[in-house]
Amino acid sequence: MANELRFFLTALGYFTRVPLPPRLADWVGFEPHYLNAAARYFPLVGLLVGLAGALVTAGAMELWSPSVAVVLGMAATLLLTGAFHEDGLADCVDAFGGGNRREDVLAIMHDSRVGAFGAIAIVIALLLKWQLLLAVGNAGGLVVLLAVLVAAHGASRTMAITFLATHEYVRAEGKAKPVAQRLSGLGLLFVLACGVVPLVLLSPMFAGVAVLVLAVLRAALGAYFVRRLGGYTGDCLGMAQQLAELSIYLVAAAWNWS
């Protein structure tokens, strides 16, 4: 149990900007296999990020309009993660849009600078999230909006991290290399539970449609990643998470919550 707590706290430190108190950080320590074991806690960390965004949104609703409250909730999740996944989306769009050969795509993806394609992708993604979450709130009310926000952060990370179970990491080295080990067994089951259970609690029928949409998106992204790169990179996982989150919001905004 102590080791599992260490793995979770490692995931929290890796996937967010949440600082651990010095004494707790010393207790957690670091071993190379911690990062591999931490991968299964990625969706759970996502649920916590979504919960933080939901709490900020709910609190802001007491003082400002729903439009402002949703933006503040989004800002809270961006601060917590350091725009970790949005950066992956931007890098991938720049790379896939600007490179033809595999080597060129990987080189552009590794470049820390953001190009026009990446900047446009981030702007469109954030605007879409803002408008879709407002639409969810208008259609289902505040409780549904907050529940969708939490569930989407968990389920989108579940979809992204499942690539570890089926695809190959293509870089010899990289910031995601220690995490990008095969995911299977109980770890994979825990990942799937963190993604699916919150959706089912929200609405079993909605969960079924959302999971189907995510499965189609995953198949399409997986085929594209293999065709262009032969597998995935850490940035690919960030792109997958962002597109999965948007897909859930699209389904939720079109859903009849009455």
N, C-alpha and C positions, 0 to 999 in steps of 0.2 A: 504493500500500500504506500509506503514511504517513497519507493521508486516511482510509482505512478504519479504521485504528487510532484515529484521532481520533473517528470516528463511533461506534465501539464504546465508547470511554471516555466519550463524551457520553451514550450510552445507559446505561452503568453508573452515571453520576452522576445521571441523571434518574430511573431506575427503581429505584434502591436508595439507601441511606444510606451507602454505602461512600465514605469521603473519599479524594480523590486527593492525593498529596503535592504541596506547593506548586509544585515545579519541574515536575512532570508536568502539573499543572493549567495552568501558564503555557504549556507546550509545546502542549497541546491547544487553548487559546484558546477563542474562541467566535465563530461566525458563525451567522446565523439558519437557514441551510440545514442546519446540523449536526443540529438536532433532527429535521428531516424525514428525513434520511438515517439517523438513529439508530433510527428505528422498526423497521427490518428486523432489528435486533439484540435486540429485545425478547425473543423466545423463547430466544436464546442466553444472555442475562442470566438468564432464568428457569431454564435448565439449571444455571447456576452457583449460583443461590440454592438450587435443589433439592439440588445436590451438597453445599453447606454444611450444609443440614438433615440430609442423609443421614450426613455425617461426624459431626455432633454426636450424632445418634441412635445410630450405631454405637459411638461412644466412651462414651456414657452407659450403653449396655447392659452395659459391663464393670463398672459400679459399682451400677447400680440396676435395678429391674424394667423389663420392656418398656413397661409403662404410663407410668412416669415418663420413660423414655428418649424415647418418642414425643412426649410433651408438650415436653420440652426441645428436641427437633429442630424442632417446630413454632414454639417460641418463638424459635429462632435465625432462622428464615425471616422471622418477623414483625419482629424487630429489624433484619434486613438491608434489608427493604423499607419499614420505617416503617408497616406495616399499610396500605400504599398501596392495595391492591386490596380489602381488607376494608372500608376507608373508602368506596370506590365502591359496594360491595354495600349498606352501611348507608344511604348517601345515596339510592340508587335505590329501595330498599324503602320508605324514608320517603316519598319523592316519589311513587312510583307508588301507594302505599297511601293517601296523604293528599291527593293533588291530583286534580281532575277535568279542568280545562282545561289545555291545553298550557302556558300561561303559569304556572299554579300549580305544575305539576309541575317546571318548570325553576327556579322560585323556591325551592321547597323543597329541590331537589337542590343548589342553590347555597349554602344555609344551612349553616354549619359545625357547628351543633348537631345532636346525634343524638337522634332521637325514640324512642318505644317500639318502633315497627316495626323501625327500624334496629338497635336494641340486641338485640332478640329474634333478628333475622336473624343477627347476628354470633355470638351465643351458640350458636344451633343449628348454624351452619356449623362453628364450632370444635369443638363436641362431636362432630359427625358425622365430621369429619376424624380426630379422636383415635380414635374407636371403629372407624372403617373401616380406618385404618392398622394398628391392633392386629389386626383380623380378617385383613388381608392377611399380616401377619407370622405369625399362627397357621396360616394355610392354606399359605403358600409358604415360610416361613422368612425369616431375616434378609436374605439376598442379594436375594430377590424384593422384600421390603419396601423396601429401599434403592433398588433399580432402579426400582420403581414411583414412589417419591417423586421421584426425579430426572426421570423421563420425564413425569410428570404436570405438573410445574412448567413444563416446556418446551412440551408439547402444549396446555396450557390457555391459555398466552399466545399460541401460534400461532392458536388458534381466535379469541381476542379481537381480535388485531391484524388478522386478515383482513377485519374490517368496514371497514378503511381502503380495501380494494380494491373494495367493492361498495356502501357506504352513504355518506351525507352527514353531515358534522359540522354540528350544528344551531345552535351558539352563534356569535355574531359575534366574541366574544372568549372566552378561557378558558385554563386552564393546559395543556389538551391541544391547543389550537388549533395551535401550531407543529408538533406531531407529526402532527396529523390531516390529512395530505395523501395523495393517492391513492397506493396501493402497487401496483406492477405489475412485470412483467418479471423480471429476475434477483433483485431484492429480494424479490418475492413467492415465488419458487422457493426462495430461501434460508430464508425464514420457514417454508415448508411442510416443508423438509428437517429443520430444527431440531425441529419438532414430531413428525414422523412417524417418522424414522429411529430415535430411541431406543425408541419403542414397538415397532417391527419387531424390533430387536435383542433386546428383552425376550421377544417371542413374536409371530410373524407373524399367527397366528390371533387372539390377544388384540388386536393392533394393529388388525386389520380390524374387530372388534366395537367397539373404543373409538372409532375414527375414524367409524364409522357413527353411534354414539351422539352424538358431538360434532357431526356434520353435522346431525342432527335437532334437537339443542339450538340450534345456530346458526340454523337456519331459523326455529325458533319464536321465539327472541329477536329476530332481525332483523325479523320480521313485527310483533312486539309493539312494538319501538322505533319502527318506522315509523308504526304506528297511533297511538301515544301522542304521539310527538314529531316525526315526519317524518324521523328519522334517529337518530344516536347522539351521546352526550357522552362525555367522559373517564370519568365515573362509570359510564356504561353499559358501557364496556370493562372496568372493574374488576369489575362485577357478572358480566359474561360470563366473565371469567377464573376467578372463584371458583366459579361454577356448573359450568364445564368441569372444573376440578380435582376437585370433588366427584363429578362424573359418572364420571371415570376411576377414582377410588377405589371407587365403587360397583360398577363392572364388575370391578375387580381383587379386591374382597372376595368377590364371588360366583363368581369363576373357579376352576376346578379346576386347581391348579398341580402336581398329582402326575404 
